[in-house]
Amino acid sequence: MDQRQDALTVPAAAVGSDGDGNFVYTITDNRITRLAVKTGLADNGRIEVTEGLSEATPVVATVKGVPPPRTAVQPSIVSEKT
C-alpha cells in the first residue's frame, strides 16, 4: 500500500459517512460535535484524514452508538500514538 509520512490517521471505526460526506465526532466543551472531514488512504484499520481535523482535536473512537450532536458527555481521554 502507498504510505505518506506524517499523515494524520484515525481508527476506521471513528469515520462515518452519509449523504453529506465523511465525518468524525469530537468533544467540544463536553458536548458531542460532528466534524466534516476529507479522507485519503486506508489500511490496517486506519484512515488518513486529509482535511478538517488537526492533530490536537480529540476524536470519538467509533461513530456507532454515539449520542446525537450537542449531547453533554463526560469524556475519557485516551492518547494514541501511531
MODELLER restraints for C-alpha pairs under 7 A, 6 or more apart:
rsr = mdl.restraints
at = mdl.atoms
rsr.add(forms.Gaussian(group=physical.xy_distance, feature=features.Distance(at['CA:7:A'], at['CA:48:A']), mean=6.40, stdev=0.5))
rsr.add(forms.Gaussian(group=physical.xy_distance, feature=features.Distance(at['CA:8:A'], at['CA:48:A']), mean=5.64, stdev=0.5))
rsr.add(forms.Gaussian(group=physical.xy_distance, feature=features.Distance(at['CA:8:A'], at['CA:49:A']), mean=5.67, stdev=0.5))
rsr.add(forms.Gaussian(group=physical.xy_distance, feature=features.Distance(at['CA:8:A'], at['CA:55:A']), mean=6.82, stdev=0.5))
rsr.add(forms.Gaussian(group=physical.xy_distance, feature=features.Distance(at['CA:9:A'], at['CA:46:A']), mean=6.10, stdev=0.5))
rsr.add(forms.Gaussian(group=physical.xy_distance, feature=features.Distance(at['CA:9:A'], at['CA:47:A']), mean=5.24, stdev=0.5))
rsr.add(forms.Gaussian(group=physical.xy_distance, feature=features.Distance(at['CA:9:A'], at['CA:48:A']), mean=4.20, stdev=0.5))
rsr.add(forms.Gaussian(group=physical.xy_distance, feature=features.Distance(at['CA:9:A'], at['CA:49:A']), mean=5.68, stdev=0.5))
rsr.add(forms.Gaussian(group=physical.xy_distance, feature=features.Distance(at['CA:10:A'], at['CA:46:A']), mean=5.48, stdev=0.5))
rsr.add(forms.Gaussian(group=physical.xy_distance, feature=features.Distance(at['CA:10:A'], at['CA:47:A']), mean=5.53, stdev=0.5))
rsr.add(forms.Gaussian(group=physical.xy_distance, feature=features.Distance(at['CA:10:A'], at['CA:48:A']), mean=6.60, stdev=0.5))
rsr.add(forms.Gaussian(group=physical.xy_distance, feature=features.Distance(at['CA:11:A'], at['CA:45:A']), mean=5.96, stdev=0.5))
rsr.add(forms.Gaussian(group=physical.xy_distance, feature=features.Distance(at['CA:11:A'], at['CA:46:A']), mean=4.42, stdev=0.5))
rsr.add(forms.Gaussian(group=physical.xy_distance, feature=features.Distance(at['CA:11:A'], at['CA:47:A']), mean=6.24, stdev=0.5))
rsr.add(forms.Gaussian(group=physical.xy_distance, feature=features.Distance(at['CA:11:A'], at['CA:61:A']), mean=6.73, stdev=0.5))
rsr.add(forms.Gaussian(group=physical.xy_distance, feature=features.Distance(at['CA:12:A'], at['CA:45:A']), mean=5.26, stdev=0.5))
rsr.add(forms.Gaussian(group=physical.xy_distance, feature=features.Distance(at['CA:12:A'], at['CA:46:A']), mean=4.69, stdev=0.5))
rsr.add(forms.Gaussian(group=physical.xy_distance, feature=features.Distance(at['CA:12:A'], at['CA:47:A']), mean=5.37, stdev=0.5))
rsr.add(forms.Gaussian(group=physical.xy_distance, feature=features.Distance(at['CA:13:A'], at['CA:61:A']), mean=6.64, stdev=0.5))
rsr.add(forms.Gaussian(group=physical.xy_distance, feature=features.Distance(at['CA:13:A'], at['CA:62:A']), mean=4.71, stdev=0.5))
rsr.add(forms.Gaussian(group=physical.xy_distance, feature=features.Distance(at['CA:13:A'], at['CA:63:A']), mean=6.42, stdev=0.5))
rsr.add(forms.Gaussian(group=physical.xy_distance, feature=features.Distance(at['CA:14:A'], at['CA:24:A']), mean=5.92, stdev=0.5))
rsr.add(forms.Gaussian(group=physical.xy_distance, feature=features.Distance(at['CA:14:A'], at['CA:60:A']), mean=6.25, stdev=0.5))
rsr.add(forms.Gaussian(group=physical.xy_distance, feature=features.Distance(at['CA:14:A'], at['CA:61:A']), mean=4.86, stdev=0.5))
rsr.add(forms.Gaussian(group=physical.xy_distance, feature=features.Distance(at['CA:14:A'], at['CA:62:A']), mean=4.02, stdev=0.5))
rsr.add(forms.Gaussian(group=physical.xy_distance, feature=features.Distance(at['CA:14:A'], at['CA:63:A']), mean=5.33, stdev=0.5))
rsr.add(forms.Gaussian(group=physical.xy_distance, feature=features.Distance(at['CA:15:A'], at['CA:22:A']), mean=6.62, stdev=0.5))
rsr.add(forms.Gaussian(group=physical.xy_distance, feature=features.Distance(at['CA:15:A'], at['CA:23:A']), mean=5.67, stdev=0.5))
rsr.add(forms.Gaussian(group=physical.xy_distance, feature=features.Distance(at['CA:15:A'], at['CA:24:A']), mean=5.03, stdev=0.5))
rsr.add(forms.Gaussian(group=physical.xy_distance, feature=features.Distance(at['CA:15:A'], at['CA:63:A']), mean=6.51, stdev=0.5))
rsr.add(forms.Gaussian(group=physical.xy_distance, feature=features.Distance(at['CA:16:A'], at['CA:22:A']), mean=5.59, stdev=0.5))
rsr.add(forms.Gaussian(group=physical.xy_distance, feature=features.Distance(at['CA:16:A'], at['CA:23:A']), mean=5.25, stdev=0.5))
rsr.add(forms.Gaussian(group=physical.xy_distance, feature=features.Distance(at['CA:16:A'], at['CA:24:A']), mean=6.18, stdev=0.5))
rsr.add(forms.Gaussian(group=physical.xy_distance, feature=features.Distance(at['CA:16:A'], at['CA:63:A']), mean=6.07, stdev=0.5))
rsr.add(forms.Gaussian(group=physical.xy_distance, feature=features.Distance(at['CA:17:A'], at['CA:23:A']), mean=6.16, stdev=0.5))
rsr.add(forms.Gaussian(group=physical.xy_distance, feature=features.Distance(at['CA:22:A'], at['CA:36:A']), mean=5.97, stdev=0.5))
rsr.add(forms.Gaussian(group=physical.xy_distance, feature=features.Distance(at['CA:22:A'], at['CA:37:A']), mean=5.57, stdev=0.5))
rsr.add(forms.Gaussian(group=physical.xy_distance, feature=features.Distance(at['CA:22:A'], at['CA:38:A']), mean=6.31, stdev=0.5))
rsr.add(forms.Gaussian(group=physical.xy_distance, feature=features.Distance(at['CA:23:A'], at['CA:34:A']), mean=6.61, stdev=0.5))
rsr.add(forms.Gaussian(group=physical.xy_distance, feature=features.Distance(at['CA:23:A'], at['CA:35:A']), mean=5.40, stdev=0.5))
rsr.add(forms.Gaussian(group=physical.xy_distance, feature=features.Distance(at['CA:23:A'], at['CA:36:A']), mean=4.31, stdev=0.5))
rsr.add(forms.Gaussian(group=physical.xy_distance, feature=features.Distance(at['CA:23:A'], at['CA:37:A']), mean=5.12, stdev=0.5))
rsr.add(forms.Gaussian(group=physical.xy_distance, feature=features.Distance(at['CA:24:A'], at['CA:34:A']), mean=5.97, stdev=0.5))
rsr.add(forms.Gaussian(group=physical.xy_distance, feature=features.Distance(at['CA:24:A'], at['CA:35:A']), mean=5.39, stdev=0.5))
rsr.add(forms.Gaussian(group=physical.xy_distance, feature=features.Distance(at['CA:24:A'], at['CA:36:A']), mean=6.62, stdev=0.5))
rsr.add(forms.Gaussian(group=physical.xy_distance, feature=features.Distance(at['CA:24:A'], at['CA:37:A']), mean=7.00, stdev=0.5))
rsr.add(forms.Gaussian(group=physical.xy_distance, feature=features.Distance(at['CA:24:A'], at['CA:59:A']), mean=6.74, stdev=0.5))
rsr.add(forms.Gaussian(group=physical.xy_distance, feature=features.Distance(at['CA:25:A'], at['CA:32:A']), mean=6.49, stdev=0.5))
rsr.add(forms.Gaussian(group=physical.xy_distance, feature=features.Distance(at['CA:25:A'], at['CA:33:A']), mean=5.50, stdev=0.5))
rsr.add(forms.Gaussian(group=physical.xy_distance, feature=features.Distance(at['CA:25:A'], at['CA:34:A']), mean=4.61, stdev=0.5))
rsr.add(forms.Gaussian(group=physical.xy_distance, feature=features.Distance(at['CA:25:A'], at['CA:35:A']), mean=5.97, stdev=0.5))
rsr.add(forms.Gaussian(group=physical.xy_distance, feature=features.Distance(at['CA:25:A'], at['CA:59:A']), mean=5.90, stdev=0.5))
rsr.add(forms.Gaussian(group=physical.xy_distance, feature=features.Distance(at['CA:25:A'], at['CA:60:A']), mean=5.42, stdev=0.5))
rsr.add(forms.Gaussian(group=physical.xy_distance, feature=features.Distance(at['CA:25:A'], at['CA:63:A']), mean=6.83, stdev=0.5))
rsr.add(forms.Gaussian(group=physical.xy_distance, feature=features.Distance(at['CA:26:A'], at['CA:32:A']), mean=5.94, stdev=0.5))
rsr.add(forms.Gaussian(group=physical.xy_distance, feature=features.Distance(at['CA:26:A'], at['CA:33:A']), mean=5.15, stdev=0.5))
rsr.add(forms.Gaussian(group=physical.xy_distance, feature=features.Distance(at['CA:26:A'], at['CA:34:A']), mean=6.36, stdev=0.5))
rsr.add(forms.Gaussian(group=physical.xy_distance, feature=features.Distance(at['CA:26:A'], at['CA:35:A']), mean=6.92, stdev=0.5))
rsr.add(forms.Gaussian(group=physical.xy_distance, feature=features.Distance(at['CA:26:A'], at['CA:58:A']), mean=5.72, stdev=0.5))
rsr.add(forms.Gaussian(group=physical.xy_distance, feature=features.Distance(at['CA:26:A'], at['CA:59:A']), mean=4.60, stdev=0.5))
rsr.add(forms.Gaussian(group=physical.xy_distance, feature=features.Distance(at['CA:26:A'], at['CA:60:A']), mean=5.56, stdev=0.5))
rsr.add(forms.Gaussian(group=physical.xy_distance, feature=features.Distance(at['CA:27:A'], at['CA:33:A']), mean=5.79, stdev=0.5))
rsr.add(forms.Gaussian(group=physical.xy_distance, feature=features.Distance(at['CA:27:A'], at['CA:58:A']), mean=6.56, stdev=0.5))
rsr.add(forms.Gaussian(group=physical.xy_distance, feature=features.Distance(at['CA:30:A'], at['CA:72:A']), mean=5.71, stdev=0.5))
rsr.add(forms.Gaussian(group=physical.xy_distance, feature=features.Distance(at['CA:30:A'], at['CA:73:A']), mean=5.37, stdev=0.5))
rsr.add(forms.Gaussian(group=physical.xy_distance, feature=features.Distance(at['CA:30:A'], at['CA:74:A']), mean=6.18, stdev=0.5))
rsr.add(forms.Gaussian(group=physical.xy_distance, feature=features.Distance(at['CA:30:A'], at['CA:75:A']), mean=6.98, stdev=0.5))
rsr.add(forms.Gaussian(group=physical.xy_distance, feature=features.Distance(at['CA:31:A'], at['CA:70:A']), mean=5.08, stdev=0.5))
rsr.add(forms.Gaussian(group=physical.xy_distance, feature=features.Distance(at['CA:31:A'], at['CA:71:A']), mean=5.29, stdev=0.5))
rsr.add(forms.Gaussian(group=physical.xy_distance, feature=features.Distance(at['CA:31:A'], at['CA:72:A']), mean=4.38, stdev=0.5))
rsr.add(forms.Gaussian(group=physical.xy_distance, feature=features.Distance(at['CA:31:A'], at['CA:73:A']), mean=5.61, stdev=0.5))
rsr.add(forms.Gaussian(group=physical.xy_distance, feature=features.Distance(at['CA:32:A'], at['CA:68:A']), mean=6.99, stdev=0.5))
rsr.add(forms.Gaussian(group=physical.xy_distance, feature=features.Distance(at['CA:32:A'], at['CA:69:A']), mean=4.79, stdev=0.5))
rsr.add(forms.Gaussian(group=physical.xy_distance, feature=features.Distance(at['CA:32:A'], at['CA:70:A']), mean=5.05, stdev=0.5))
rsr.add(forms.Gaussian(group=physical.xy_distance, feature=features.Distance(at['CA:32:A'], at['CA:71:A']), mean=5.51, stdev=0.5))
rsr.add(forms.Gaussian(group=physical.xy_distance, feature=features.Distance(at['CA:32:A'], at['CA:72:A']), mean=6.67, stdev=0.5))
rsr.add(forms.Gaussian(group=physical.xy_distance, feature=features.Distance(at['CA:33:A'], at['CA:69:A']), mean=5.09, stdev=0.5))
rsr.add(forms.Gaussian(group=physical.xy_distance, feature=features.Distance(at['CA:33:A'], at['CA:70:A']), mean=6.12, stdev=0.5))
rsr.add(forms.Gaussian(group=physical.xy_distance, feature=features.Distance(at['CA:34:A'], at['CA:69:A']), mean=6.24, stdev=0.5))
rsr.add(forms.Gaussian(group=physical.xy_distance, feature=features.Distance(at['CA:36:A'], at['CA:52:A']), mean=6.15, stdev=0.5))
rsr.add(forms.Gaussian(group=physical.xy_distance, feature=features.Distance(at['CA:37:A'], at['CA:49:A']), mean=6.66, stdev=0.5))
rsr.add(forms.Gaussian(group=physical.xy_distance, feature=features.Distance(at['CA:37:A'], at['CA:51:A']), mean=5.49, stdev=0.5))
rsr.add(forms.Gaussian(group=physical.xy_distance, feature=features.Distance(at['CA:37:A'], at['CA:52:A']), mean=4.54, stdev=0.5))
rsr.add(forms.Gaussian(group=physical.xy_distance, feature=features.Distance(at['CA:37:A'], at['CA:53:A']), mean=6.58, stdev=0.5))
rsr.add(forms.Gaussian(group=physical.xy_distance, feature=features.Distance(at['CA:38:A'], at['CA:49:A']), mean=5.84, stdev=0.5))
rsr.add(forms.Gaussian(group=physical.xy_distance, feature=features.Distance(at['CA:38:A'], at['CA:50:A']), mean=5.51, stdev=0.5))
rsr.add(forms.Gaussian(group=physical.xy_distance, feature=features.Distance(at['CA:38:A'], at['CA:51:A']), mean=4.96, stdev=0.5))
rsr.add(forms.Gaussian(group=physical.xy_distance, feature=features.Distance(at['CA:38:A'], at['CA:52:A']), mean=6.57, stdev=0.5))
rsr.add(forms.Gaussian(group=physical.xy_distance, feature=features.Distance(at['CA:39:A'], at['CA:47:A']), mean=6.77, stdev=0.5))
rsr.add(forms.Gaussian(group=physical.xy_distance, feature=features.Distance(at['CA:39:A'], at['CA:48:A']), mean=5.54, stdev=0.5))
rsr.add(forms.Gaussian(group=physical.xy_distance, feature=features.Distance(at['CA:39:A'], at['CA:49:A']), mean=4.43, stdev=0.5))
rsr.add(forms.Gaussian(group=physical.xy_distance, feature=features.Distance(at['CA:39:A'], at['CA:50:A']), mean=5.38, stdev=0.5))
rsr.add(forms.Gaussian(group=physical.xy_distance, feature=features.Distance(at['CA:40:A'], at['CA:47:A']), mean=6.79, stdev=0.5))
rsr.add(forms.Gaussian(group=physical.xy_distance, feature=features.Distance(at['CA:40:A'], at['CA:48:A']), mean=5.00, stdev=0.5))
rsr.add(forms.Gaussian(group=physical.xy_distance, feature=features.Distance(at['CA:40:A'], at['CA:49:A']), mean=6.04, stdev=0.5))
rsr.add(forms.Gaussian(group=physical.xy_distance, feature=features.Distance(at['CA:40:A'], at['CA:50:A']), mean=6.11, stdev=0.5))
rsr.add(forms.Gaussian(group=physical.xy_distance, feature=features.Distance(at['CA:41:A'], at['CA:47:A']), mean=5.99, stdev=0.5))
rsr.add(forms.Gaussian(group=physical.xy_distance, feature=features.Distance(at['CA:41:A'], at['CA:48:A']), mean=5.34, stdev=0.5))
rsr.add(forms.Gaussian(group=physical.xy_distance, feature=features.Distance(at['CA:42:A'], at['CA:48:A']), mean=6.17, stdev=0.5))
